[in-house]
């Protein structure tokens, strides 16, 4: 198993939890981003910097993910692609993306995008807080424990 991180939009606190989990569970974490960023110097974490084209990081992850991998992303279209490849996704706020729920989440995302294009105003997501961090850590630990036992 590899933990893939859609790193450009992933909150720093969530990335730090991934770094710690990779070391604790002896599993590789690969961050994919459009720009260089700091990562710990250890055997479990690596960074792949791709070009700056739209969705280039998403395409790289979707093209390289394998069945059984875990992808950390808030991007629902990417989550749909990786679930179709046999992987599981977790949003940095702790939502699990899997075969049971991804199509309904994608349909809701598309509906909201259509409404925004039609002029509906939205406020965007709230700031990443302690509850989000805790929910993400719980989902990450639970998934890794089940998958690697």
Buried (B, 14 or more C-beta within 10 A) or exposed (E): BBBBBBBBEBBEBBBEBBBBBBBEBEBBBBBBBBEEBEBEEEEBBBBBBBEEEEEBBBBBBBEBBEEEBBBBBBBBBBBBBBBEBEBBBBBBBBBBBEEEEBEEBBEEBEEEEEEEEEEEEEEEEEEBEEEBBEBBBEBBBEBBEEBEE
